[in-house]
Amino acid sequence: MAVRRDEARARYDRSAETDANVLLRQHQRRDHATGAPGPARTRRVFRYVPYVIAQDQSAEPEYEARCVSGDETECGAESGVRHDPAAVEEWQRWHTQETRHFRYRRSFGDYSVLEPLEEVPG
């Protein structure tokens, strides 16, 4: 049943995924209940809390570039981590002037936080 659910997820078939979840829960309650014989009598309430993913303003984003020019092997020269994309672009211009290399892999990294859209009840 878990495989059926995973396959439905892969197909983005939410209806089949829900059906598989229901069957899986029924199976777990019926065949894997702990304690007294018979179906499990525990009840749980799950509440949906909507969150938004936002950039963490307490941490600076990071930019860097690596030269991937070369026929057999990459050059591999790196700009190092910078907190300003203009500094990385300037390093790329300098490296191209020095080496005539034109191909770079750029990377961007930041930190994010999940923030509830509304006040979460205690």
N, CA, C and O atoms as CSV, one atom per row, in Angstrom:
chain,resi,resn,atom,element,x,y,z
A,1,MET,N,N,0.815,-1.189,0.000
A,1,MET,CA,C,0.000,0.000,0.000
A,1,MET,C,C,0.868,1.266,0.000
A,1,MET,O,O,0.515,2.277,-0.606
A,2,ALA,N,N,1.995,1.185,0.685
A,2,ALA,CA,C,2.899,2.330,0.681
A,2,ALA,C,C,3.488,2.535,-0.713
A,2,ALA,O,O,3.682,3.670,-1.150
A,3,VAL,N,N,3.771,1.441,-1.403
A,3,VAL,CA,C,4.282,1.534,-2.776
A,3,VAL,C,C,3.213,2.149,-3.672
A,3,VAL,O,O,3.518,2.991,-4.517
A,4,ARG,N,N,1.974,1.733,-3.493
A,4,ARG,CA,C,0.863,2.281,-4.286
A,4,ARG,C,C,0.759,3.794,-4.053
A,4,ARG,O,O,0.557,4.563,-4.992
A,5,ARG,N,N,0.901,4.207,-2.785
A,5,ARG,CA,C,0.841,5.630,-2.459
A,5,ARG,C,C,1.988,6.382,-3.129
A,5,ARG,O,O,1.781,7.453,-3.698
A,6,ASP,N,N,3.205,5.819,-3.062
A,6,ASP,CA,C,4.365,6.476,-3.679
A,6,ASP,C,C,4.214,6.596,-5.190
A,6,ASP,O,O,4.586,7.611,-5.779
A,7,GLU,N,N,3.675,5.572,-5.804
A,7,GLU,CA,C,3.455,5.628,-7.257
A,7,GLU,C,C,2.419,6.694,-7.612
A,7,GLU,O,O,2.570,7.408,-8.603
A,8,ALA,N,N,1.367,6.797,-6.798
A,8,ALA,CA,C,0.354,7.834,-7.033
A,8,ALA,C,C,0.962,9.220,-6.872
A,8,ALA,O,O,0.661,10.128,-7.647
A,9,ARG,N,N,1.821,9.387,-5.863
A,9,ARG,CA,C,2.504,10.670,-5.671
A,9,ARG,C,C,3.346,11.019,-6.882
A,9,ARG,O,O,3.361,12.165,-7.333
A,10,ALA,N,N,4.049,10.024,-7.406
A,10,ALA,CA,C,4.919,10.261,-8.566
A,10,ALA,C,C,4.110,10.689,-9.784
A,10,ALA,O,O,4.591,11.450,-10.624
A,11,ARG,N,N,2.858,10.184,-9.876
A,11,ARG,CA,C,1.980,10.554,-11.001
A,11,ARG,C,C,1.185,11.829,-10.718
A,11,ARG,O,O,0.421,12.288,-11.567
A,12,TYR,N,N,1.366,12.405,-9.517
A,12,TYR,CA,C,0.592,13.561,-9.084
A,12,TYR,C,C,-0.907,13.259,-9.074
A,12,TYR,O,O,-1.731,14.130,-9.355
A,13,ASP,N,N,-1.240,12.025,-8.747
A,13,ASP,CA,C,-2.633,11.591,-8.673
A,13,ASP,C,C,-3.053,11.650,-7.203
A,13,ASP,O,O,-2.953,10.655,-6.486
A,14,ARG,N,N,-3.520,12.816,-6.759
A,14,ARG,CA,C,-3.837,13.030,-5.353
A,14,ARG,C,C,-5.003,12.160,-4.885
A,14,ARG,O,O,-5.042,11.770,-3.718
A,15,SER,N,N,-5.929,11.857,-5.748
A,15,SER,CA,C,-7.051,11.002,-5.365
A,15,SER,C,C,-6.569,9.591,-5.037
A,15,SER,O,O,-6.949,9.026,-4.012
A,16,ALA,N,N,-5.742,9.028,-5.895
A,16,ALA,CA,C,-5.201,7.686,-5.655
A,16,ALA,C,C,-4.289,7.689,-4.434
A,16,ALA,O,O,-4.240,6.707,-3.692
A,17,GLU,N,N,-3.567,8.784,-4.224
A,17,GLU,CA,C,-2.705,8.891,-3.051
A,17,GLU,C,C,-3.542,8.870,-1.768
A,17,GLU,O,O,-3.191,8.196,-0.799
A,18,THR,N,N,-4.642,9.609,-1.773
A,18,THR,CA,C,-5.536,9.624,-0.612
A,18,THR,C,C,-6.142,8.250,-0.372
A,18,THR,O,O,-6.218,7.795,0.769
A,19,ASP,N,N,-6.575,7.585,-1.443
A,19,ASP,CA,C,-7.122,6.229,-1.300
A,19,ASP,C,C,-6.099,5.290,-0.674
A,19,ASP,O,O,-6.431,4.504,0.214
A,20,ALA,N,N,-4.860,5.372,-1.137
A,20,ALA,CA,C,-3.808,4.507,-0.596
A,20,ALA,C,C,-3.539,4.828,0.870
A,20,ALA,O,O,-3.297,3.922,1.666
A,21,ASN,N,N,-3.579,6.107,1.234
A,21,ASN,CA,C,-3.389,6.486,2.635
A,21,ASN,C,C,-4.482,5.914,3.523
A,21,ASN,O,O,-4.201,5.421,4.615
A,22,VAL,N,N,-5.728,5.976,3.060
A,22,VAL,CA,C,-6.853,5.432,3.829
A,22,VAL,C,C,-6.679,3.932,4.015
A,22,VAL,O,O,-6.837,3.423,5.125
A,23,LEU,N,N,-6.357,3.222,2.940
A,23,LEU,CA,C,-6.164,1.771,3.036
A,23,LEU,C,C,-4.992,1.422,3.954
A,23,LEU,O,O,-5.061,0.461,4.720
A,24,LEU,N,N,-3.929,2.200,3.872
A,24,LEU,CA,C,-2.766,1.954,4.715
A,24,LEU,C,C,-3.107,2.168,6.189
A,24,LEU,O,O,-2.708,1.369,7.036
A,25,ARG,N,N,-3.843,3.243,6.504
A,25,ARG,CA,C,-4.258,3.481,7.887
A,25,ARG,C,C,-5.169,2.364,8.395
A,25,ARG,O,O,-5.020,1.909,9.529
A,26,GLN,N,N,-6.101,1.928,7.568
A,26,GLN,CA,C,-6.987,0.833,7.983
A,26,GLN,C,C,-6.185,-0.431,8.271
A,26,GLN,O,O,-6.433,-1.124,9.257
A,27,HIS,N,N,-5.226,-0.721,7.406
A,27,HIS,CA,C,-4.380,-1.899,7.589
A,27,HIS,C,C,-3.591,-1.781,8.897
A,27,HIS,O,O,-3.523,-2.731,9.677
A,28,GLN,N,N,-3.000,-0.616,9.127
A,28,GLN,CA,C,-2.202,-0.433,10.341
A,28,GLN,C,C,-3.049,-0.581,11.592
A,28,GLN,O,O,-2.616,-1.209,12.559
A,29,ARG,N,N,-4.243,-0.017,11.592
A,29,ARG,CA,C,-5.120,-0.132,12.757
A,29,ARG,C,C,-5.561,-1.576,12.983
A,29,ARG,O,O,-5.612,-2.055,14.116
A,30,ARG,N,N,-5.877,-2.255,11.891
A,30,ARG,CA,C,-6.397,-3.612,11.991
A,30,ARG,C,C,-5.308,-4.618,12.353
A,30,ARG,O,O,-5.505,-5.460,13.229
A,31,ASP,N,N,-4.151,-4.532,11.675
A,31,ASP,CA,C,-3.135,-5.590,11.809
A,31,ASP,C,C,-1.940,-5.235,12.681
A,31,ASP,O,O,-1.154,-6.114,13.036
A,32,HIS,N,N,-1.792,-3.987,13.027
A,32,HIS,CA,C,-0.603,-3.597,13.781
A,32,HIS,C,C,-0.938,-2.796,15.034
A,32,HIS,O,O,-0.089,-2.051,15.523
A,33,ALA,N,N,-2.122,-2.926,15.554
A,33,ALA,CA,C,-2.530,-2.190,16.750
A,33,ALA,C,C,-1.755,-2.719,17.950
A,33,ALA,O,O,-1.529,-3.923,18.075
A,34,THR,N,N,-1.352,-1.812,18.825
A,34,THR,CA,C,-0.657,-2.226,20.047
A,34,THR,C,C,-1.658,-2.268,21.185
A,34,THR,O,O,-2.703,-1.619,21.128
A,35,GLY,N,N,-1.339,-3.029,22.216
A,35,GLY,CA,C,-2.213,-3.097,23.384
A,35,GLY,C,C,-3.257,-4.180,23.221
A,35,GLY,O,O,-2.947,-5.280,22.764
A,36,ALA,N,N,-4.472,-3.886,23.585
A,36,ALA,CA,C,-5.563,-4.868,23.567
A,36,ALA,C,C,-5.863,-5.316,22.150
A,36,ALA,O,O,-5.702,-4.547,21.202
A,37,PRO,N,N,-6.301,-6.566,22.006
A,37,PRO,CA,C,-6.658,-7.042,20.665
A,37,PRO,C,C,-7.816,-6.238,20.096
A,37,PRO,O,O,-8.616,-5.660,20.832
A,38,GLY,N,N,-7.886,-6.216,18.796
A,38,GLY,CA,C,-8.941,-5.465,18.124
A,38,GLY,C,C,-8.384,-4.162,17.587
A,38,GLY,O,O,-7.194,-3.883,17.732
A,39,PRO,N,N,-9.232,-3.369,16.973
A,39,PRO,CA,C,-8.756,-2.128,16.368
A,39,PRO,C,C,-8.282,-1.136,17.425
A,39,PRO,O,O,-8.803,-1.088,18.539
A,40,ALA,N,N,-7.295,-0.360,17.050
A,40,ALA,CA,C,-6.755,0.645,17.958
A,40,ALA,C,C,-7.812,1.703,18.228
A,40,ALA,O,O,-8.577,2.064,17.334
A,41,ARG,N,N,-7.856,2.199,19.454
A,41,ARG,CA,C,-8.871,3.171,19.842
A,41,ARG,C,C,-8.288,4.562,20.060
A,41,ARG,O,O,-8.964,5.436,20.601
A,42,THR,N,N,-7.054,4.775,19.652
A,42,THR,CA,C,-6.450,6.085,19.847
A,42,THR,C,C,-6.996,7.058,18.823
A,42,THR,O,O,-7.335,6.687,17.700
A,43,ARG,N,N,-7.072,8.305,19.236
A,43,ARG,CA,C,-7.567,9.334,18.336
A,43,ARG,C,C,-6.594,10.504,18.395
A,43,ARG,O,O,-6.185,10.941,19.471
A,44,ARG,N,N,-6.239,10.995,17.230
A,44,ARG,CA,C,-5.336,12.135,17.151
A,44,ARG,C,C,-5.993,13.213,16.307
A,44,ARG,O,O,-6.716,12.919,15.356
A,45,VAL,N,N,-5.743,14.429,16.654
A,45,VAL,CA,C,-6.254,15.549,15.877
A,45,VAL,C,C,-5.053,16.311,15.332
A,45,VAL,O,O,-4.191,16.758,16.088
A,46,PHE,N,N,-5.009,16.450,14.034
A,46,PHE,CA,C,-3.951,17.201,13.381
A,46,PHE,C,C,-4.556,18.484,12.834
A,46,PHE,O,O,-5.603,18.473,12.187
A,47,ARG,N,N,-3.891,19.561,13.103
A,47,ARG,CA,C,-4.372,20.845,12.595
A,47,ARG,C,C,-3.396,21.357,11.549
A,47,ARG,O,O,-2.180,21.320,11.737
A,48,TYR,N,N,-3.943,21.825,10.468
A,48,TYR,CA,C,-3.124,22.380,9.399
A,48,TYR,C,C,-2.782,23.822,9.760
A,48,TYR,O,O,-3.668,24.627,10.048
A,49,VAL,N,N,-1.512,24.133,9.742
A,49,VAL,CA,C,-1.066,25.495,9.987
A,49,VAL,C,C,-0.314,25.955,8.743
A,49,VAL,O,O,0.737,25.402,8.418
A,50,PRO,N,N,-0.836,26.952,8.049
A,50,PRO,CA,C,-0.149,27.413,6.829
A,50,PRO,C,C,1.111,28.214,7.179
A,50,PRO,O,O,1.103,29.059,8.075
A,51,TYR,N,N,2.174,27.929,6.461
A,51,TYR,CA,C,3.448,28.612,6.644
A,51,TYR,C,C,3.870,29.251,5.335
A,51,TYR,O,O,3.451,28.837,4.254
A,52,VAL,N,N,4.694,30.254,5.456
A,52,VAL,CA,C,5.330,30.860,4.298
A,52,VAL,C,C,6.837,30.706,4.497
A,52,VAL,O,O,7.338,30.836,5.613
A,53,ILE,N,N,7.550,30.430,3.414
A,53,ILE,CA,C,9.002,30.326,3.480
A,53,ILE,C,C,9.574,31.682,3.087
A,53,ILE,O,O,9.294,32.205,2.008
A,54,ALA,N,N,10.377,32.235,3.980
A,54,ALA,CA,C,10.932,33.570,3.753
A,54,ALA,C,C,12.444,33.534,3.942
A,54,ALA,O,O,12.977,32.698,4.671
A,55,GLN,N,N,13.116,34.453,3.274
A,55,GLN,CA,C,14.556,34.562,3.435
A,55,GLN,C,C,14.853,35.045,4.848
A,55,GLN,O,O,14.220,35.982,5.337
A,56,ASP,N,N,15.809,34.409,5.497
A,56,ASP,CA,C,16.212,34.789,6.850
A,56,ASP,C,C,16.985,36.104,6.760
A,56,ASP,O,O,18.094,36.142,6.226
A,57,GLN,N,N,16.402,37.168,7.278
A,57,GLN,CA,C,17.015,38.490,7.178
A,57,GLN,C,C,18.216,38.651,8.099
A,57,GLN,O,O,18.976,39.611,7.969
A,58,SER,N,N,18.393,37.708,9.037
A,58,SER,CA,C,19.534,37.817,9.951
A,58,SER,C,C,20.815,37.250,9.354
A,58,SER,O,O,21.883,37.389,9.950
A,59,ALA,N,N,20.728,36.611,8.186
A,59,ALA,CA,C,21.904,36.028,7.530
A,59,ALA,C,C,22.031,36.599,6.122
A,59,ALA,O,O,21.040,36.735,5.404
A,60,GLU,N,N,23.256,36.931,5.738
A,60,GLU,CA,C,23.476,37.474,4.399
A,60,GLU,C,C,23.522,36.360,3.368
A,60,GLU,O,O,24.067,35.290,3.640
A,61,PRO,N,N,22.954,36.595,2.176
A,61,PRO,CA,C,23.089,35.595,1.109
A,61,PRO,C,C,24.546,35.501,0.661
A,61,PRO,O,O,25.334,36.424,0.869
A,62,GLU,N,N,24.888,34.376,0.044
A,62,GLU,CA,C,26.256,34.142,-0.399
A,62,GLU,C,C,26.270,33.867,-1.900
A,62,GLU,O,O,25.404,33.160,-2.415
A,63,TYR,N,N,27.241,34.420,-2.589
A,63,TYR,CA,C,27.399,34.255,-4.026
A,63,TYR,C,C,28.826,33.770,-4.288
A,63,TYR,O,O,29.761,34.144,-3.580
A,64,GLU,N,N,28.975,32.933,-5.314
A,64,GLU,CA,C,30.316,32.523,-5.722
A,64,GLU,C,C,30.270,31.992,-7.148
A,64,GLU,O,O,29.204,31.673,-7.675
A,65,ALA,N,N,31.445,31.904,-7.761
A,65,ALA,CA,C,31.564,31.385,-9.121
A,65,ALA,C,C,32.816,30.527,-9.209
A,65,ALA,O,O,33.799,30.743,-8.499
A,66,ARG,N,N,32.748,29.535,-10.116
A,66,ARG,CA,C,33.893,28.659,-10.368
A,66,ARG,C,C,34.070,28.571,-11.871
A,66,ARG,O,O,33.099,28.390,-12.606
A,67,CYS,N,N,35.297,28.696,-12.327
A,67,CYS,CA,C,35.593,28.618,-13.753
A,67,CYS,C,C,35.534,27.156,-14.192
A,67,CYS,O,O,36.251,26.308,-13.661
A,68,VAL,N,N,34.677,26.876,-15.162
A,68,VAL,CA,C,34.554,25.511,-15.686
A,68,VAL,C,C,35.049,25.434,-17.125
A,68,VAL,O,O,34.745,24.476,-17.836
A,69,SER,N,N,35.801,26.427,-17.553
A,69,SER,CA,C,36.385,26.409,-18.895
A,69,SER,C,C,37.503,25.382,-18.943
A,69,SER,O,O,38.150,25.097,-17.936
A,70,GLY,N,N,37.714,24.841,-20.109
A,70,GLY,CA,C,38.797,23.881,-20.310
A,70,GLY,C,C,38.336,22.748,-21.192
A,70,GLY,O,O,37.154,22.406,-21.205
A,71,ASP,N,N,39.265,22.158,-21.936
A,71,ASP,CA,C,38.915,21.076,-22.858
A,71,ASP,C,C,38.874,19.735,-22.138
A,71,ASP,O,O,37.837,19.072,-22.127
A,72,GLU,N,N,39.963,19.336,-21.550
A,72,GLU,CA,C,40.048,18.033,-20.872
A,72,GLU,C,C,39.593,18.129,-19.423
A,72,GLU,O,O,38.837,17.288,-18.938
A,73,THR,N,N,40.061,19.155,-18.749
A,73,THR,CA,C,39.707,19.350,-17.343
A,73,THR,C,C,39.291,20.799,-17.136
A,73,THR,O,O,39.673,21.684,-17.902
A,74,GLU,N,N,38.514,21.025,-16.107
A,74,GLU,CA,C,38.071,22.378,-15.787
A,74,GLU,C,C,39.224,23.172,-15.188
A,74,GLU,O,O,40.118,22.607,-14.558
A,75,CYS,N,N,39.196,24.466,-15.384
A,75,CYS,CA,C,40.184,25.357,-14.772
A,75,CYS,C,C,40.084,25.252,-13.250
A,75,CYS,O,O,41.090,25.063,-12.566
A,76,GLY,N,N,38.866,25.377,-12.731
A,76,GLY,CA,C,38.644,25.206,-11.302
A,76,GLY,C,C,38.904,26.419,-10.440
A,76,GLY,O,O,38.725,26.351,-9.224
A,77,ALA,N,N,39.323,27.538,-11.031
A,77,ALA,CA,C,39.539,28.749,-10.233
A,77,ALA,C,C,38.209,29.191,-9.629
A,77,ALA,O,O,37.165,29.082,-10.272
A,78,GLU,N,N,38.247,29.689,-8.396
A,78,GLU,CA,C,37.022,30.068,-7.701
A,78,GLU,C,C,37.098,31.497,-7.194
A,78,GLU,O,O,38.164,31.986,-6.821
A,79,SER,N,N,35.959,32.148,-7.189
A,79,SER,CA,C,35.884,33.524,-6.699
A,79,SER,C,C,35.937,33.593,-5.186
A,79,SER,O,O,36.318,34.621,-4.626
A,80,GLY,N,N,35.565,32.521,-4.523
A,80,GLY,CA,C,35.382,32.556,-3.084
A,80,GLY,C,C,34.002,33.101,-2.772
A,80,GLY,O,O,33.352,33.693,-3.634
A,81,VAL,N,N,33.563,32.907,-1.565
A,81,VAL,CA,C,32.225,33.351,-1.170
A,81,VAL,C,C,32.236,34.863,-0.975
A,81,VAL,O,O,33.091,35.412,-0.280
A,82,ARG,N,N,31.264,35.521,-1.605
A,82,ARG,CA,C,31.106,36.972,-1.477
A,82,ARG,C,C,29.658,37.249,-1.077
A,82,ARG,O,O,28.768,36.435,-1.324
A,83,HIS,N,N,29.439,38.386,-0.469
A,83,HIS,CA,C,28.087,38.763,-0.051
A,83,HIS,C,C,27.441,39.734,-1.023
A,83,HIS,O,O,26.354,40.250,-0.763
A,84,ASP,N,N,28.107,39.985,-2.143
A,84,ASP,CA,C,27.588,40.904,-3.151
A,84,ASP,C,C,27.784,40.267,-4.527
A,84,ASP,O,O,28.911,39.922,-4.883
A,85,PRO,N,N,26.710,40.102,-5.310
A,85,PRO,CA,C,26.880,39.473,-6.625
A,85,PRO,C,C,27.777,40.284,-7.552
A,85,PRO,O,O,28.430,39.720,-8.430
A,86,ALA,N,N,27.814,41.583,-7.368
A,86,ALA,CA,C,28.671,42.415,-8.224
A,86,ALA,C,C,30.142,42.060,-8.022
A,86,ALA,O,O,30.925,42.121,-8.970
A,87,ALA,N,N,30.523,41.694,-6.816
A,87,ALA,CA,C,31.916,41.316,-6.553
A,87,ALA,C,C,32.277,40.027,-7.287
A,87,ALA,O,O,33.402,39.876,-7.763
A,88,VAL,N,N,31.335,39.107,-7.376
A,88,VAL,CA,C,31.586,37.852,-8.100
A,88,VAL,C,C,31.684,38.137,-9.597
A,88,VAL,O,O,32.548,37.580,-10.274
A,89,GLU,N,N,30.814,38.993,-10.118
A,89,GLU,CA,C,30.869,39.343,-11.535
A,89,GLU,C,C,32.184,40.041,-11.876
A,89,GLU,O,O,32.765,39.809,-12.936
A,90,GLU,N,N,32.638,40.884,-10.977
A,90,GLU,CA,C,33.920,41.558,-11.202
A,90,GLU,C,C,35.054,40.543,-11.226
A,90,GLU,O,O,35.960,40.664,-12.052
A,91,TRP,N,N,35.032,39.538,-10.338
A,91,TRP,CA,C,36.042,38.489,-10.348
A,91,TRP,C,C,36.005,37.724,-11.673
A,91,TRP,O,O,37.054,37.400,-12.230
A,92,GLN,N,N,34.801,37.433,-12.181
A,92,GLN,CA,C,34.682,36.733,-13.467
A,92,GLN,C,C,35.318,37.549,-14.587
A,92,GLN,O,O,36.041,37.001,-15.419
A,93,ARG,N,N,35.052,38.856,-14.615
A,93,ARG,CA,C,35.650,39.717,-15.654
A,93,ARG,C,C,37.172,39.685,-15.563
A,93,ARG,O,O,37.859,39.552,-16.576
A,94,TRP,N,N,37.696,39.809,-14.343
A,94,TRP,CA,C,39.142,39.783,-14.146
A,94,TRP,C,C,39.727,38.451,-14.607
A,94,TRP,O,O,40.741,38.426,-15.304
A,95,HIS,N,N,39.087,37.338,-14.219
A,95,HIS,CA,C,39.601,36.018,-14.581
A,95,HIS,C,C,39.572,35.823,-16.099
A,95,HIS,O,O,40.498,35.237,-16.660
A,96,THR,N,N,38.531,36.303,-16.765
A,96,THR,CA,C,38.455,36.194,-18.227
A,96,THR,C,C,39.558,37.009,-18.881
A,96,THR,O,O,40.165,36.561,-19.854
A,97,GLN,N,N,39.824,38.197,-18.362
A,97,GLN,CA,C,40.905,39.013,-18.917
A,97,GLN,C,C,42.256,38.314,-18.775
A,97,GLN,O,O,43.086,38.375,-19.682
A,98,GLU,N,N,42.473,37.656,-17.650
A,98,GLU,CA,C,43.750,37.003,-17.377
A,98,GLU,C,C,43.924,35.701,-18.148
A,98,GLU,O,O,45.038,35.366,-18.549
A,99,THR,N,N,42.825,34.955,-18.361
A,99,THR,CA,C,42.943,33.586,-18.886
A,99,THR,C,C,42.241,33.344,-20.208
A,99,THR,O,O,42.488,32.332,-20.863
A,100,ARG,N,N,41.361,34.265,-20.615
A,100,ARG,CA,C,40.489,34.075,-21.796
A,100,ARG,C,C,39.505,32.932,-21.576
A,100,ARG,O,O,39.037,32.338,-22.548
A,101,HIS,N,N,39.184,32.612,-20.342
A,101,HIS,CA,C,38.150,31.614,-20.018
A,101,HIS,C,C,36.810,32.332,-19.954
A,101,HIS,O,O,36.705,33.434,-19.416
A,102,PHE,N,N,35.776,31.684,-20.517
A,102,PHE,CA,C,34.480,32.348,-20.637
A,102,PHE,C,C,33.327,31.613,-19.949
A,102,PHE,O,O,32.203,32.116,-19.942
A,103,ARG,N,N,33.576,30.443,-19.374
A,103,ARG,CA,C,32.471,29.641,-18.841
A,103,ARG,C,C,32.626,29.471,-17.327
A,103,ARG,O,O,33.677,29.064,-16.833
A,104,TYR,N,N,31.531,29.801,-16.599
A,104,TYR,CA,C,31.545,29.759,-15.138
A,104,TYR,C,C,30.293,29.071,-14.610
A,104,TYR,O,O,29.232,29.092,-15.235
A,105,ARG,N,N,30.450,28.472,-13.457
A,105,ARG,CA,C,29.282,27.942,-12.743
A,105,ARG,C,C,29.091,28.855,-11.548
A,105,ARG,O,O,29.972,28.980,-10.698
A,106,ARG,N,N,27.905,29.505,-11.490
A,106,ARG,CA,C,27.612,30.421,-10.398
A,106,ARG,C,C,26.722,29.732,-9.373
A,106,ARG,O,O,25.875,28.907,-9.717
A,107,SER,N,N,26.929,30.083,-8.114
A,107,SER,CA,C,26.136,29.512,-7.029
A,107,SER,C,C,25.626,30.624,-6.136
A,107,SER,O,O,26.302,31.627,-5.905
A,108,PHE,N,N,24.423,30.421,-5.645
A,108,PHE,CA,C,23.797,31.355,-4.719
A,108,PHE,C,C,23.297,30.550,-3.531
A,108,PHE,O,O,22.711,29.481,-3.706
A,109,GLY,N,N,23.517,31.039,-2.361
A,109,GLY,CA,C,23.017,30.356,-1.173
A,109,GLY,C,C,22.473,31.357,-0.179
A,109,GLY,O,O,23.006,32.456,-0.021
A,110,ASP,N,N,21.405,30.962,0.488
A,110,ASP,CA,C,20.864,31.792,1.549
A,110,ASP,C,C,20.228,30.894,2.597
A,110,ASP,O,O,20.177,29.674,2.439
A,111,TYR,N,N,19.754,31.497,3.647
A,111,TYR,CA,C,19.053,30.771,4.696
A,111,TYR,C,C,17.585,31.168,4.638
A,111,TYR,O,O,17.247,32.307,4.318
A,112,SER,N,N,16.732,30.225,4.948
A,112,SER,CA,C,15.307,30.527,4.961
A,112,SER,C,C,14.704,30.087,6.281
A,112,SER,O,O,15.257,29.251,6.995
A,113,VAL,N,N,13.562,30.670,6.584
A,113,VAL,CA,C,12.812,30.325,7.784
A,113,VAL,C,C,11.361,30.102,7.398
A,113,VAL,O,O,10.854,30.728,6.467
A,114,LEU,N,N,10.697,29.210,8.113
A,114,LEU,CA,C,9.269,29.017,7.928
A,114,LEU,C,C,8.548,29.851,8.975
A,114,LEU,O,O,8.808,29.726,10.172
A,115,GLU,N,N,7.653,30.690,8.516
A,115,GLU,CA,C,6.906,31.545,9.415
A,115,GLU,C,C,5.428,31.263,9.251
A,115,GLU,O,O,4.933,31.216,8.125
A,116,PRO,N,N,4.704,31.072,10.361
A,116,PRO,CA,C,3.270,30.822,10.244
A,116,PRO,C,C,2.566,32.059,9.688
A,116,PRO,O,O,2.927,33.191,10.009
A,117,LEU,N,N,1.555,31.824,8.849
A,117,LEU,CA,C,0.803,32.936,8.277
A,117,LEU,C,C,-0.087,33.598,9.312
A,117,LEU,O,O,-0.421,34.777,9.192
A,118,GLU,N,N,-0.468,32.848,10.317
A,118,GLU,CA,C,-1.316,33.394,11.366
A,118,GLU,C,C,-0.819,32.874,12.701
A,118,GLU,O,O,0.007,31.962,12.749
A,119,GLU,N,N,-1.311,33.441,13.764
A,119,GLU,CA,C,-0.894,33.047,15.105
A,119,GLU,C,C,-1.290,31.589,15.355
A,119,GLU,O,O,-2.445,31.213,15.155
A,120,VAL,N,N,-0.326,30.770,15.793
A,120,VAL,CA,C,-0.576,29.353,16.086
A,120,VAL,C,C,-1.120,29.265,17.500
A,120,VAL,O,O,-0.505,29.785,18.431
A,121,PRO,N,N,-2.289,28.602,17.679
A,121,PRO,CA,C,-2.846,28.487,19.017
A,121,PRO,C,C,-1.946,27.636,19.906
A,121,PRO,O,O,-1.388,26.634,19.459
A,122,GLY,N,N,-1.808,28.043,21.174
A,122,GLY,CA,C,-0.943,27.330,22.100
A,122,GLY,C,C,-1.629,26.148,22.619
A,122,GLY,O,O,-1.061,25.408,23.422
